[in-house]
Amino acid sequence: MIRRPPEATQGPALEGWSYGRVHAAACWLALRRWVWRWAVFAAVAVLVATGGAGVDTALGVAKALAAWAALPLARGAAAGGVWAPLAVLGCAGVGLALLASVRQRLWPTAWREAERALPLAPRATRLSDLRIVALASLPWAGLQGLGLLAWLAQSPPWLGGRAGAVVAAGLAALALMLGGGVLMQQARRRGSQPRWAGLATGGSAAGALRSRPWALRSRVLLLWPLGRGVAPRSARHALATAGAGGLLMAAAAWRPAWAPAWLGLQALLVLAEVARAQALAALELRPLLAACAALPLSQRAWGWRLDAAAATPALAGVAGLAAVVLGTAPAVHAPVLAAWAGWLVLAVALVLRVPLADAALQSARWLFLLVVAVALGSEVLP
């Protein structure tokens, strides 16, 4: 229970919910809308994949998806040798990446100072984190479990009677995912002090803002925060976006005949990356404007700069992938490729400049933009 230590209690003991119950209730409130939105995406994806053919077909598609998702782990575990630990680490790494994408919903950083003021036992926070991480791991763990069961039931020749090794690999990957998720949450609880924390209190950056009016532009309010620790998540997201774009360009150069698949995947990544970049910019960069209230900054111009910062890495990937496809594919419908790129630019502008408060409308618009982009990408090759 959350209560004062006996030696610090000066009145009646403070009793209430346990920390785990408070943590679970807050996480449920944060996750509810997110889960509903992605449930809508999953339902529409199943309907599109099955063409409305019925429940049996939908179950078959779900089983095939699970089998393909678990194939690297099953093949690596069956092969043995160095491939088994690599497969386990890869499966656990994907799970940890998924947990990292929802880490703010699992434990908001705004709780850090409040929790430090409470007499919470480390064991209580670790157990609470383990329960929340286990709950958040269910989708990926369930998908991997169903896939492994499907391969064990089929018993393909490459399995070679190594069913026990496959099961052990699945359990090891799950344990690594849970352990890594708890360590991630504990590290986030400890936190760190930004290296450029003196913006509003007289640091060197604040002095530059006051002494050089020409520097009140992107270099100081966008590039410096990204590079000096004020907006670490935005910086990491921009690097990850650039890395994903580079991987897709390399994949397109490796398999030019699969250009429609690379273009469709790029469209999916662009919509997801831009929405996430906008949310991170609102959390980490927009408060800088309040810290510079005495400076002659335009709210409208600042909003445009934030949107440009959110869109630039993703749109650079779009331009790079289009150039690689145009240069490597044997025959390309250039006007269709240009329409694909232009549609994604329009989609990014809608996501950034025309926000929708209703989650259902936002999901419907997101799916419409994605379906059109995938349709255009599928027509790029003759």
C-alpha positions, 0 to 999 in steps of 0.5 A: 500500500502507498503509505508513510513509513512508521517513523514519518507518520505524524497522524493516522496512516495514509491508506489507499490503493496499492501502487500497482493498482494505481499504475494499472488504472492509469495505464488502462486510461492511457491505452484504451483509446490507443487500443481501440484505434489499432483494433479498428486498423486490424479489423479493416486490414483483415477485411481488406485481406479477406475481401469479406470472404467469411470467418473461416478465411479471416481465421486462415489469414490470421493463422498465416500471418502468425506463422510468417511472423514466427518463421524466423524464430522457428527456423533459427531454433530448428537450425541450432548453432549460432542461428538459435541465439540470433533468432531469440535476440531478434524476436525479443528485440522486435518485442522490445521495440514495440514496448518502447513505442508505447513506453509513455503509456506504460509509465508517463515521465511526468510521474517521476518527481511525484513518485520520488516524493513517495515512500515506494519500495523498489520491489513494488515498482518492479512488480508493477512494471512487470505486470504492465509490461506483460500485459502490453507484451500480449499481442506480440507474444500471442502472435509468436505463440500462435505462429510457433504452434502452427509450425509445430502442428505442420511439422515441416521437414526443416523442423527436424524433430526439434520441437523442444528447441523451438518451444525453448526459444519462444520462452527465452525470447519472451523472458528477454522481452519481459526482462528488457521491458522492466529494465527499460521502465526502471531506467526511465524512472531514474531519468537524466538531466538535459544538458541544455536545461538552462534555456529560460534561466540564463544558459548559454543558449538563452544568451545567444537568443537574447544577444543575436536576433538573427539566431531566433530561427531553426538553428537555435529552436530546432537544431540545438534542442535536438542535438543538446539533449532537450528533445532526445526522443524527437532526435532519436525518432528522426534518426530512426526515420532516416534509418528506416528510409535508408533500409527501404532504399537499400531493399529497393536497390536489392530487389527492384522487382518488388518496388510496389511492396517497398513503396507500400511499406514506405507509405505506411512508415511515413504516416506512422512516423509523421504522426509520432514526430508531431506528437513528440515535437508538441511534447518536447519542442513546443514548450520552448516557445513558452520559455522564450515568451519575452522574445519576438517569436511568431506563433504561426511561424513556429508552428510551421517550423515544427511541422517542417521538422516533423515531416522532413525525415519522412519525406526525404525517405519518400524522395530517396526511395522514388529516386532509387526505384526510378533508377533501378527498376527496368521499367517504371511508370514515372507519372504514377511514381510522381503521383505516389510521391505527391499523394504522400506529401498531401497526406503528410500535410493533412496529418500535420495541418488538419488535426482531427479530435475524433479518433474514429475519423482520424483512423478512417482518414489514415486508412484512406490515405494509406489505401490510396498510396498503396494502390498508386504504388502497386501500379508503378511497374508495368 
